[in-house]
Amino acid sequence: MATRRNIMLGTAGHVDHGKTALVKLLTGCNTDTLAEEQRRGLTIELGYAPCRMWDERIVGVVDVPGHADFIRNMVAGAHGIDVVILVVAANDGVMPQTREHLDILTLMGVRHGLVALTKIDLVDEDMRGLAAEDVRRFVIGTFLERADICPISNITGEGFEGFYHALNRAVEACEPRASGGLFRMWVSGAFTARGFGTVITGIPSSGVVRAGDRVLRLPGGEFGRVRRLEVYGEEAAEGRAGECVACNVTDLPPDGVARGDALCGSDSFQPVTMIEAELRLLDHVETPLKDYLEAHLHVGTAEAMARVAVLDDTRLYPGRAHFVQLRLEAALPVAPGDRYVIRTNLFGRLTTIGGGWVLGTSNMRLRRNRPWTLENLAERRDAFDTPERWCALMLKEAGKPLTRAALAKRALMTTEQITALQPQLSAEGIVLETASHEFIHRDVVEGAGRRIVEELEAWYAANPLALGLEEPVLPQRLELPRPAVEIALTRLIERKVLERQGAVLALRGRTVKLSPEEDALRRRLESIYQQAGHCPPDVESVSVMMKLTTARMESLLNLLIDQGTLVRISPELIMHRDAVEGARNTAVKLFAAQRRFTTMEFRDALGVSRKYAVPLLDYFDGQRLTVRSGNVRTPGQAIK
């Protein structure tokens, strides 16, 4: 097969202006294959054909219906067009469907094309000039403003050479469709081929499909496997985004697949009923439209009824872009980045009023004028065209560390794409890697840092004698992922915002000012625990002995624990650090002698009862000094 270029040409224009005849002149193919189309001389369904360019490479052509009754079919074809041939008959000029088709193409994001001024064999030279001038005025302010206008006759072939050269220039100016990302193809049609089974056709929106690939039909959720492929009617090893592909798929019956479904290479895609989007209302809509407007949504080859809930205003205004939520009556396999069109009943007829980008698929109702919602949608809109920005934004929205595979799924990318983007994102400091080799966004870490500082300040306000907080309690208190807290703490210490004081983390320079009376009580409390050694009294007994209230006693105890003078062995048991160090040394000596010991051996070596020996050993287990196996302890990582 000739070399392919994954760019899709498409026709557009009013009914009976010669679109199908022009495609036949260009490709040799009659795309009106239905009996009814041939009988009526009218294109009803989408037609596809391969087109050979002057460099011998093949691109595809999709021929769309021009009649107003089949505009839904036109929109289904428009989603795959990269370069448009806008067809205007010289004897008719610009007509209603010419205008609507150009509106749809603009909303679908088409930016390249030319105008074919057909039927010049039916008019004289003066009429040709007037028709060309009419078209030139019509395209002012559109993406076709500077496009070539090519007079041509589909009957005599006059003007074909000039048209063909202009078409090649338009194709050369258009970048091939990017075929990275996960495979997804909106279904144009499905049928049974004798000896092969189900064949599903369409133009992939993203990715590559190959024979042997497992595919998922949405919204149904059934899996099938691609047995073989054709591209432009010839067998191929792979089908890429922007090409006309036919997939022979096993395990999917043709009567279970319909236009508007999607074939996907990953379960990262899911059908949704709530779509966040940017919606631009066309300039020529004559009046603002009400919130919660009922409309026909066209996306890919699918159509569904939807309500348009305005998120940034109370109405939709002509010529303005709004953030909206489209609430669908039926679930569709839509994804961020999809282009869409909405049509509604205006002036007594169904007409195109606007369209734009799909920004998100939350599946939950969003409320109007929420700053964080609007800010997030603006970030998504601005990130679409830059894969690294999109990847980083998906990581930021996750708000937690993600594995490479989890990030790829969230960003609707392949793991290979994530791997390729990682060096740049890491070099810019946007993406950080955790100790467990997961990825986390810089803003998530910095947000965790701010929360840590705020938590410490609130803790000091409630506990004037506190030095700080123990590091292990912070993730739970803040309800933040532990890796985010760990990286944030490291950065705060490096920036000298925090410091370790004794057993706690404290704001740098934090000191506790005690009155002479409080300082005397602190010293007396320390002395009691130091003299008690491995058999300290319970807190209530010490509180009675020192004639202190429970609250005051806890404040002084927490201060000594924060300073590292006392150690909380268990909720009920507190010891002086000297006693804890002595017990640790005892355990180490026992290991040195026999590499293992029982609870009773430790108890006897320390000279205490089980009341103190067992909590100490449990504490040492937590410190990884010892490892418990039944009633026996072996050395932990801390002393190996």
ABEGO torsion letter per residue (X at the ends): XBBBBBBBBBBBEBBGAGAAAAAAAAAGBBABABAAAAAAGBBABBBBBBBBBAAGBBBBBBBBBABAAAAAAAAAAAAABABBBBBBBAAAEBBAAAAAAAAAAAAAGBABEBBBBBGAAABBAAAAAAAAAAAAAAABGBAAAABBBBBBBAAAGBGAAAAAAAAAAAAAABBBBBABEBBBBBBABBBBBBGAEBBBBEBBABEBBBBGBBBBBOAAGBBBBBABBBBGGBBBABBBBGBBBBBBBBGBBAAABBBGBBBBABAABBBBABBBBBBBBBAABABBBBBGBBBBBBBEABBBBBBBBBAABABBBBGBBBBBBBBBABBBBBBBGBBBBBBBBBGGBBBBAEEEBBABBAGBBBBBGBAAAAAAAAAAAAAAABAAAAAAAAAAAAGBBBBAAAAAAAAGBBAAAAAAAAAAAAAAGABBBBAAGBBBBAAAAAAAAAAAAAAAAAAAAABAABAEBBAAAAAAAAGBBAAAAAAAAAAAAAAGABBBBEABBBBBGBBBBBBAAAAAAAAAAAAAAAAAEABBBBAAAAAAAAGBBAAAAAAAAAAAAAAGABBBABAABBBBAAAAAAAAAAAAAAAAAAGBBBAAAAAAAAGBBAAAAAAAAAAAAAAGABBBBEABBBBBAAAX
